[in-house]
Amino acid sequence: MATVTAAAPRTALPGFLKRPGVRKLLLLALAAAILVPLADARWASGTWPGALTVDVSEPLTKVSDWIVDNRDSHPLFLYFFGHLSNAVIVAVRAVYLVLLAAGWAGVTAAASLIAWRVADWKLAAGTGVAFLTCGFLGMWIPTMQTLALMVVAVLASAVVGVLLGLAAGLSDRMDRALRPVLDTMQVLPAYAYLLPVVLVFGMGVPAAVLATVVYAAPPMARLTALGLRGADKEVLEAVESMGTTARQRLLTARIPLARKELLLGLNQTIMMALSMVVIASVIGAGGLGDRVYQALATVDVGAALAAGIPIVLLAVVLDRVTGAAGARLGDEPRPNGRARSLYALAAAVAVAVAGRLAGRLDWPDAWTLNFAEPVNSGVDWMTDHLYSGVPVIGGTADWAAHFTTWVLNPLRDGLQWLPWWSVLLIVATLAWLIGTWRTALTAVLAMAAIGVLGVWGPSLDTLSQVLAAVAVTLALGFATGIAAARSDRVERMLRPVLDVFQTMPQFVYLIPVVALFGVGRAPAVAAAVVYALPAVVRITTQGLRQVDPAALESSRSLGATPAQQLRQVQLPLARPALLLAVNQGVVLVLAVVIIGGLVGGGALGYDVVAGLARGELATGLVAGAAIVCLGLMLDRVTQPTERRAKKGA
């Protein structure tokens, strides 16, 4: 008779140890217990030790001097960068001359008729009013300069993006190779792209256009690859069964099936290119951005707003036209669609020829409105009545001063007081809890690189501004998003406001905050909050609205109140969307906090601006590299595992 021996029972882990987050915290606590005393004994002060700093200013200065000295003689510049620069100049000038030859009437008519062709008469009328407003504000020539830069930059960005997207969409190896590159490029602030191109091409239009291409191509590449990889498998198999070649399948099936993603990528590329072209005015791009930059430098709010309004109008028109074209894909073709296109083209040409024959190519000076003077008068009135001394609530300058004194200064001083190794430990803890050990390693290495570059203090100053702006953004964004998710009326009211705010380039947000708060770190934080808020509100609203209705109905049947449903059902189930909102809020806030160096934000943003303005490229490049590392660290610390898993799928 066989004897059955009972297996020895396994020692079960306590319930709380089964949670991955708790196990990670215990491992981190064990590592900290060993390493912290050693680090404290070796480096007791809070500053980054000089022994761990590498002075890269001297080699960078030598490299920049060599590049400047050899731009006109070295074969690399003569036969590659030189030809590339000349091609950009010729292309931009050709587009600009075409726009000038068409005249204000021809350009306005052509833009309106394109909007009518892809959408309806309402968008056509709005487009016409937008272009006429640019003229009335005295900004017709700068608008045409910006539009010429945009046309060339968008075409080049689209070509580069499509080629990269095709490579990633058709090859798994290329997809794996390009994914981390595109991830990194999309989290970098726009300012980080300026200095390298200035070093190679110098100040001017070529550097501005090429920086814009590098900045705006990634969304086109990513969405192209997404569209190709998401093509219907059954359709592809049917096409392949007909004996088609790989090239024929690409042209007849894959690309047509990815049309919506391609047009969405073009829309995103256009918006990012406009934002970058405006920012690139700092390196000599000219156009509307240059007018805003010069006005901000002299704190001339009226002139800045006169140039900022056309930027917003141009962004809204481009967004609406490309969005309408994308929405029509797959619809039944309109009756007489080809005839409508020919009529629109003929009408635009007729208007342009009529304007040329009448000698009315340039915008009439008599039609220009003096917009800056009344705006500056209003700003002066605000300075006298709203900046300070307002009973009970105080003035806007008082708010900015209090925010700086009570929030920004303590946060900056606290971060700079912490030992540097404790900052790295905090970064590792946050990144590992929300992601993987690879995420934590990347974040720690990025933060450590900041110290090695010797800009630990300014980077923590920038980080304090980012944290303060993110806290305000999330508080306002979550509250507004919850209200919009619970009320259709609130969502309808917010939708047009969010649409406009999400199409405005980053540069424009500096204008109203300078008018309200003056210059300093608090205005930079305020601009960052306003810029990042729409994305947080949209993602929060969408996440809460996508919660399973069955779960809400079940909780309602158990007698849960609306507040209990929100806390116990909606927020937990919408956690991935909320974490994504945090990540996007952080990335967008960093982008504008850096630009805040133009209005007194200081820290890394000031170093970049000073490096560009004074020609101290080594200083600017070090600050730019630190911005890259800071952006990479913040993205990894706030990038949830769920989102990473979706990317890898």
C-alpha positions in Angstrom: 0.0 0.0 0.0 1.5 3.3 -1.1 2.1 5.9 1.5 1.0 9.4 0.5 3.3 12.0 2.0 1.9 15.5 2.3 3.9 18.2 0.7 5.4 20.7 3.1 3.4 23.9 3.0 5.0 26.9 1.4 5.5 30.0 3.6 3.0 32.5 2.3 4.1 36.1 1.9 2.1 38.6 4.0 -0.7 40.2 1.9 0.9 43.7 1.7 4.2 42.1 0.3 2.4 40.7 -2.7 2.0 44.2 -4.1 4.9 45.1 -6.5 5.1 48.7 -5.2 5.6 47.6 -1.7 8.4 45.2 -2.7 10.1 48.0 -4.7 9.9 50.3 -1.7 11.4 47.7 0.6 14.3 47.1 -1.8 14.9 50.8 -2.1 14.8 51.2 1.7 17.4 48.5 2.1 19.6 50.1 -0.5 19.2 53.5 1.1 20.0 52.1 4.5 23.4 50.9 3.1 24.2 53.8 0.7 22.9 56.9 2.5 25.3 56.7 5.5 28.3 56.2 3.1 27.2 59.1 0.9 26.5 61.4 3.8 30.0 60.6 5.3 31.6 61.3 1.9 29.5 64.2 0.6 27.7 65.9 3.5 27.0 69.2 1.6 24.0 69.6 -0.7 25.9 70.9 -3.7 27.1 68.7 -6.5 30.8 67.9 -5.8 33.3 69.5 -8.0 35.3 66.3 -8.3 32.3 64.8 -10.2 32.0 67.7 -12.6 33.4 67.7 -16.1 34.2 71.1 -17.6 33.0 70.9 -21.1 33.0 74.6 -21.8 36.5 74.7 -23.1 36.2 71.8 -25.6 32.8 73.1 -26.7 34.3 76.6 -27.2 37.1 75.0 -29.3 34.6 73.1 -31.3 32.4 76.1 -31.9 35.4 78.2 -32.8 36.6 75.6 -35.3 33.2 75.4 -36.9 33.0 79.2 -37.2 36.5 79.4 -38.6 35.9 76.6 -41.2 32.4 77.4 -42.4 33.7 79.0 -45.5 36.6 76.6 -46.3 36.0 73.1 -45.1 34.6 70.6 -47.7 31.9 69.4 -45.3 30.5 73.0 -45.2 31.2 73.9 -48.7 29.7 70.8 -50.4 27.0 69.7 -47.9 25.9 72.2 -45.3 26.5 75.1 -47.7 24.4 73.6 -50.4 21.7 72.7 -47.9 21.7 76.2 -46.5 21.5 77.7 -50.0 18.6 75.4 -51.0 16.6 76.5 -48.0 17.2 80.2 -48.7 16.2 79.7 -52.4 13.1 77.8 -51.5 11.9 80.2 -48.8 12.6 83.2 -51.0 10.7 81.6 -54.0 7.7 81.0 -51.8 7.8 84.5 -50.4 8.1 86.1 -53.8 5.1 84.1 -55.0 3.0 85.3 -52.0 4.1 88.9 -52.7 3.3 88.5 -56.4 -0.2 87.2 -55.5 -0.8 90.3 -53.4 -2.9 90.5 -50.3 -6.2 90.0 -52.3 -4.9 87.0 -54.1 -3.5 85.3 -51.0 -6.7 85.9 -49.0 -8.9 84.7 -51.9 -6.7 81.5 -52.4 -6.8 80.7 -48.7 -10.5 81.2 -48.4 -11.2 79.1 -51.5 -9.1 76.3 -50.2 -11.1 76.4 -47.0 -14.3 76.4 -48.9 -13.1 73.4 -51.0 -12.2 71.2 -48.1 -15.0 72.3 -45.7 -17.8 74.9 -46.2 -18.5 78.5 -46.6 -18.3 79.2 -42.8 -14.6 78.1 -42.6 -13.9 80.0 -45.9 -15.4 83.2 -44.4 -13.4 82.7 -41.2 -10.2 82.2 -43.1 -10.8 85.3 -45.1 -11.5 87.4 -42.0 -8.3 85.9 -40.4 -6.1 87.0 -43.2 -7.7 90.4 -43.5 -7.2 90.9 -39.8 -3.4 90.3 -40.3 -3.5 93.2 -42.7 -5.5 95.5 -40.5 -3.0 95.0 -37.7 -0.2 96.1 -40.0 1.3 92.6 -40.0 0.8 91.6 -43.6 4.5 91.4 -44.6 5.6 89.6 -41.4 2.7 87.2 -41.9 3.8 86.4 -45.4 7.4 85.9 -44.2 6.2 83.4 -41.5 3.9 81.7 -44.1 6.8 81.2 -46.5 9.0 79.7 -43.8 6.0 77.5 -42.8 5.5 76.2 -46.3 9.1 75.1 -46.8 9.5 73.7 -43.2 6.3 71.7 -43.4 7.1 70.2 -46.8 10.5 69.2 -45.6 9.2 67.9 -42.3 6.5 65.9 -44.0 9.0 64.3 -46.5 11.5 63.4 -43.7 8.7 62.2 -41.4 7.1 60.0 -44.1 10.5 58.5 -45.0 11.2 57.6 -41.4 7.7 56.4 -40.9 7.9 54.1 -43.9 11.1 52.7 -42.6 9.6 52.1 -39.1 6.3 50.9 -40.5 7.8 48.3 -42.8 10.7 47.1 -40.7 10.6 45.9 -37.1 14.3 46.5 -36.6 14.0 50.1 -37.8 10.9 50.6 -35.6 12.9 49.4 -32.5 15.8 51.6 -33.4 13.7 54.8 -34.1 11.3 54.5 -31.2 13.7 55.7 -28.4 14.9 58.5 -30.7 11.4 59.7 -31.5 10.4 59.4 -27.8 13.4 61.5 -26.8 12.8 64.1 -29.5 9.2 64.5 -28.5 9.9 65.4 -24.9 12.6 67.9 -25.7 11.7 71.6 -25.3 11.8 73.5 -28.5 14.7 75.7 -27.3 16.9 72.6 -27.2 16.9 72.4 -31.0 18.1 75.9 -31.6 21.7 75.9 -30.5 23.1 72.9 -32.5 21.7 74.3 -35.8 23.0 77.8 -34.9 26.5 76.3 -34.3 26.5 74.7 -37.8 24.5 77.2 -39.9 24.8 80.4 -38.0 22.0 82.8 -37.3 19.4 83.2 -40.0 16.7 81.5 -42.0 18.5 78.2 -42.8 19.1 77.5 -39.1 15.5 78.4 -38.3 14.0 76.1 -41.0 16.2 73.2 -40.2 15.6 73.4 -36.5 11.9 73.4 -37.3 12.2 70.3 -39.5 14.0 68.4 -36.7 11.3 69.5 -34.2 8.2 68.9 -36.4 9.2 65.7 -38.3 8.7 63.2 -35.3 4.9 63.3 -35.2 4.7 62.7 -38.9 7.1 59.7 -38.6 5.3 58.2 -35.6 1.8 58.5 -37.1 3.0 57.2 -40.5 4.5 54.1 -38.9 1.3 53.7 -36.8 -0.9 53.9 -39.9 1.2 51.4 -41.8 1.3 48.9 -38.9 -2.4 49.3 -38.2 -3.5 48.5 -41.7 -6.3 45.9 -42.0 -4.6 42.5 -42.2 -7.4 40.9 -44.2 -7.2 43.6 -46.9 -3.4 43.1 -47.1 -3.8 39.4 -47.4 -6.3 39.8 -50.2 -4.0 42.1 -52.1 -1.1 39.8 -51.6 -3.1 36.8 -52.9 -3.5 38.6 -56.2 0.2 38.3 -56.8 1.2 41.9 -56.1 4.8 42.9 -55.3 5.8 44.6 -52.0 5.9 48.0 -53.7 2.5 47.5 -55.2 1.0 46.5 -51.9 2.5 49.6 -50.3 1.2 52.0 -52.9 -2.2 50.4 -53.5 -3.1 49.1 -50.0 -0.9 50.2 -47.1 -0.7 53.9 -47.8 -4.4 54.4 -48.8 -5.4 52.5 -45.6 -3.2 54.9 -43.6 -4.6 58.1 -45.1 -6.2 59.3 -41.9 -3.1 58.8 -39.8 -1.0 60.5 -42.5 -3.3 63.6 -42.5 -3.3 63.6 -38.7 0.4 63.5 -38.8 0.5 66.4 -41.2 -1.9 68.4 -39.0 0.4 67.8 -36.0 3.5 68.7 -38.0 1.9 72.0 -39.2 1.1 73.0 -35.6 4.5 72.1 -34.3 6.3 73.8 -37.2 4.4 77.0 -36.6 5.2 76.9 -33.0 8.9 76.4 -33.8 9.1 78.9 -36.6 7.8 81.5 -34.1 10.3 80.5 -31.4 13.1 80.4 -34.0 12.8 84.2 -34.4 15.4 84.2 -31.6 17.9 82.9 -34.1 16.9 85.2 -37.0 13.9 83.6 -38.6 12.1 86.9 -39.0 8.4 87.2 -39.5 5.8 87.5 -36.8 7.9 85.8 -34.2 10.6 88.4 -34.6 8.1 91.1 -34.0 6.9 89.4 -30.8 10.5 88.8 -29.6 11.5 92.5 -30.2 8.4 93.7 -28.4 8.9 91.4 -25.4 12.5 92.6 -25.2 11.2 96.2 -24.7 8.1 95.1 -22.7 5.9 96.7 -25.5 2.8 94.6 -24.9 0.8 96.4 -27.5 3.3 95.6 -30.3 3.6 92.0 -29.0 -0.1 91.5 -29.1 -0.4 93.0 -32.6 2.0 90.4 -33.8 0.7 87.6 -31.5 -2.9 87.8 -32.8 -1.9 86.9 -36.4 0.1 84.0 -35.1 -3.0 82.7 -33.3 -5.2 83.3 -36.3 -2.7 81.5 -38.6 -2.6 78.6 -36.2 -6.4 78.3 -36.0 -6.8 78.5 -39.8 -4.2 75.9 -40.5 -5.6 73.6 -37.8 -9.2 73.9 -39.0 -8.4 73.4 -42.7 -6.2 70.4 -42.2 -8.7 69.0 -39.6 -11.6 69.4 -42.0 -9.6 67.7 -44.8 -8.9 64.8 -42.5 -12.5 64.5 -41.4 -13.7 64.3 -45.0 -11.5 61.3 -45.8 -13.6 58.3 -46.6 -16.7 60.3 -47.3 -18.5 60.2 -50.5 -17.0 62.7 -53.0 -19.0 65.9 -53.4 -21.0 66.3 -56.6 -19.0 68.2 -59.2 -16.0 68.2 -56.9 -13.4 68.5 -59.7 -15.4 71.4 -61.2 -15.6 73.1 -57.8 -11.8 72.8 -57.5 -11.3 74.3 -61.0 -13.7 77.2 -60.2 -11.8 77.9 -57.0 -8.5 77.9 -58.7 -9.8 80.2 -61.5 -11.3 82.6 -59.0 -8.1 82.8 -56.9 -6.0 83.5 -60.1 -8.5 86.1 -61.3 -8.4 88.0 -58.0 -4.6 87.9 -57.9 -4.4 89.2 -61.5 -7.0 91.9 -60.8 -5.0 93.1 -57.8 -1.8 93.2 -59.9 -3.4 95.1 -62.7 -4.9 97.6 -60.2 -1.5 98.0 -58.5 -2.9 96.9 -55.2 -0.4 94.1 -54.3 0.7 95.7 -51.0 -1.7 96.2 -48.1 -2.9 99.8 -48.1 -1.4 101.8 -45.3 -4.7 103.7 -44.9 -6.3 100.4 -43.9 -3.9 99.7 -41.0 -5.2 100.2 -37.5 -3.1 101.6 -34.7 -3.6 98.6 -32.4 -0.6 98.9 -30.1 -1.3 102.3 -28.7 -4.7 101.6 -27.1 -3.4 98.3 -25.8 -0.4 100.0 -24.2 -2.8 102.6 -22.7 -4.8 99.7 -21.2 -1.6 98.1 -19.9 -0.7 101.4 -18.3 -4.1 101.7 -16.7 -3.7 98.1 -15.4 -0.3 99.0 -14.0 -1.8 102.0 -12.2 -4.9 100.3 -10.9 -4.6 96.5 -10.9 -0.9 95.8 -10.3 -1.1 96.7 -6.6 -3.3 98.4 -4.1 -6.5 96.7 -5.0 -8.6 96.5 -1.8 -9.0 93.0 -0.2 -7.6 90.9 -3.1 -4.5 92.9 -3.8 -3.1 93.4 -7.3 -1.6 91.1 -9.9 1.9 92.2 -9.1 1.2 91.4 -5.5 0.0 87.9 -6.4 3.2 87.3 -8.5 5.4 88.5 -5.6 3.5 86.4 -3.0 3.7 83.3 -5.3 7.5 83.9 -5.7 8.0 84.5 -2.0 5.8 81.7 -0.6 6.1 79.0 -3.3 8.9 79.4 -5.7 11.7 80.6 -3.4 11.0 77.9 -0.7 10.7 75.2 -3.3 14.0 76.2 -5.0 15.8 76.7 -1.7 14.6 73.3 -0.5 15.7 71.5 -3.6 19.1 73.2 -3.5 19.5 72.4 0.2 18.9 68.7 -0.3 22.1 66.6 -0.7 22.6 65.8 -4.4 22.6 62.1 -3.8 19.2 62.3 -2.0 17.8 64.0 -5.1 19.0 61.1 -7.2 17.5 58.7 -4.7 14.1 60.4 -4.9 14.2 60.4 -8.7 15.1 56.6 -8.7 12.2 55.9 -6.2 9.6 57.7 -8.2 10.7 56.4 -11.6 10.9 52.8 -10.3 7.5 52.9 -8.6 5.7 54.1 -11.7 7.8 52.2 -14.2 10.6 49.6 -14.4 14.2 49.5 -13.3 15.2 50.6 -16.8 13.0 53.7 -16.4 14.7 54.4 -13.0 18.2 53.9 -14.4 17.5 56.3 -17.3 16.0 59.0 -15.1 18.9 58.8 -12.6 21.6 58.9 -15.4 19.8 61.9 -16.9 19.7 63.7 -13.6 23.3 62.8 -12.8 24.4 64.1 -16.2 23.1 67.5 -15.2 25.5 67.6 -12.2 28.4 66.3 -14.3 27.8 69.3 -16.7 28.2 71.7 -13.8 24.7 73.3 -13.9 23.1 71.5 -10.8 22.0 74.8 -9.2 20.3 76.4 -12.2 18.7 73.0 -13.1 17.1 72.7 -9.7 15.9 76.3 -10.0 14.2 75.3 -13.3 12.9 72.1 -11.7 11.3 74.2 -8.9 9.4 76.3 -11.4 8.3 73.2 -13.2 7.0 71.5 -10.0 5.2 74.6 -8.9 3.6 75.0 -12.4 2.7 71.4 -12.6 1.0 71.4 -9.2 -1.2 74.4 -10.2 -1.9 72.9 -13.6 -3.0 69.6 -12.2 -5.2 71.2 -9.5 -7.0 73.3 -12.1 -6.9 70.7 -14.9 -8.3 67.8 -12.8 -11.0 70.1 -11.3 -12.0 71.4 -14.7 -11.8 68.0 -16.4 -14.0 66.4 -13.7 -16.6 69.2 -14.2 -16.5 68.8 -18.0 -16.9 65.0 -17.6 -19.9 65.3 -15.4 -21.7 68.0 -17.4 -22.3 68.1 -21.2 -23.0 71.8 -21.0 -19.6 72.5 -19.3 -17.8 70.4 -21.9 -19.6 72.3 -24.8 -18.6 75.6 -23.3 -15.0 74.6 -22.8 -14.5 73.0 -26.2 -14.0 76.1 -28.3 -11.8 77.7 -25.6 -9.6 74.6 -25.4 -9.4 74.3 -29.2 -8.1 77.9 -29.5 -5.6 77.5 -26.6 -4.2 74.2 -28.0 -3.5 75.8 -31.4 -1.6 78.8 -30.0 2.2 78.6 -30.3 4.2 78.7 -27.0 5.6 82.1 -27.6 2.2 83.8 -27.6 1.5 82.8 -24.0 4.2 85.2 -22.8 2.3 88.3 -23.9 -0.7 88.3 -21.6 1.3 87.2 -18.5 3.8 90.1 -19.1 0.8 92.5 -19.4 -0.7 91.1 -16.1 2.3 90.3 -14.0 5.3 92.1 -15.4 8.5 90.1 -15.7 10.0 87.4 -13.4 9.7 83.8 -12.5 6.0 83.9 -11.5 4.9 85.1 -15.0 6.9 82.3 -16.6 5.1 79.8 -14.4 1.8 81.4 -15.2 2.4 81.1 -19.0 3.4 77.5 -18.5 0.2 76.8 -16.6 -2.0 78.3 -19.3 -0.2 76.4 -22.0 -0.4 73.0 -20.3 -3.9 73.3 -18.9 -5.9 72.5 -22.1 -4.1 69.1 -22.6 -4.7 68.1 -19.0 -8.3 69.1 -19.1 -9.0 67.2 -22.3 -7.2 64.0 -21.2 -8.9 64.0 -17.8 -12.3 64.5 -19.4 -11.8 61.8 -22.0 -10.5 59.3 -19.4 -13.5 59.9 -17.0 -16.0 59.7 -19.8 -14.6 56.4 -21.1 -15.2 54.6 -17.8 -17.4 51.5 -18.3 -21.0 52.6 -17.9 -21.8 49.2 -16.3 -19.5 49.9 -13.4 -21.2 53.3 -12.8 -24.7 51.7 -13.1 -23.7 49.0 -10.6 -22.4 51.5 -8.1 -25.5 53.7 -8.6 -27.7 50.6 -7.9 -25.9 50.1 -4.6 -26.8 53.7 -3.5 -23.5 55.4 -4.1 -23.7 59.2 -4.3 -22.2 61.1 -7.3 -19.2 62.0 -5.1 -18.7 58.4 -4.1 -19.0 57.2 -7.7 -16.2 59.7 -8.6 -13.9 58.7 -5.8 -14.5 54.9 -5.8 -15.2 54.1 -9.5 -14.4 56.8 -12.0 -11.0 58.0 -10.7 -9.6 54.5 -10.1 -10.7 53.2 -13.5 -9.4 56.3 -15.2 -6.0 56.0 -13.6 -4.1 55.4 -16.9 -5.6 58.5 -18.4 -4.9 60.6 -15.3 -1.2 59.4 -15.3 -1.0 60.4 -19.0 -2.4 63.8 -18.1 0.3 64.2 -15.5 3.0 63.2 -18.0 1.8 65.6 -20.7 1.4 68.4 -18.2 5.0 68.0 -17.0 6.4 67.9 -20.6 4.3 71.0 -21.7 5.1 73.0 -18.6 8.9 72.4 -19.1 8.7 73.7 -22.7 7.2 77.1 -21.6 9.2 77.4 -18.4 12.4 77.3 -20.5 11.0 80.0 -22.9 10.2 82.0 -19.7 13.9 82.9 -19.7 12.8 85.7 -22.2 10.6 87.3 -19.5 12.8 86.9 -16.5 12.4 83.2 -15.7 16.1 82.9 -15.2 17.9 79.5 -14.6 18.5 77.3 -17.7 16.2 79.3 -19.9 18.2 82.5 -19.3 21.5 80.6 -20.0 20.1 79.5 -23.4 18.9 83.0 -24.2 22.2 84.6 -23.1 24.2 82.1 -25.1 22.2 82.9 -28.2 22.2 86.6 -27.7 25.9 87.0 -26.8 27.3 84.3 -29.1 28.4 82.3 -26.0 27.5 79.0 -27.6 29.3 76.9 -25.0 27.2 78.3 -22.2 24.0 77.8 -24.3 24.9 74.3 -25.4 25.6 73.2 -21.8 22.3 74.7 -20.7 20.6 73.1 -23.7 22.0 69.7 -22.8 20.8 70.1 -19.2 17.4 70.9 -20.5 17.4 67.7 -22.5 18.4 65.7 -19.5 15.8 67.4 -17.3 13.1 66.8 -19.8 14.1 63.1 -20.2 14.1 62.6 -16.4 10.7 64.3 -15.9 9.2 62.2 -18.7 10.5 59.0 -17.3 9.4 59.8 -13.7 5.9 60.5 -14.9 5.5 57.9 -17.6 3.4 55.0 -16.3 4.0 51.4 -17.1 0.6 51.1 -18.8 1.5 53.7 -21.3 4.9 52.1 -22.0 3.2 48.8 -22.6 0.9 50.3 -25.1 3.8 51.8 -27.0 5.6 48.4 -27.1 2.5 46.7 -28.4 
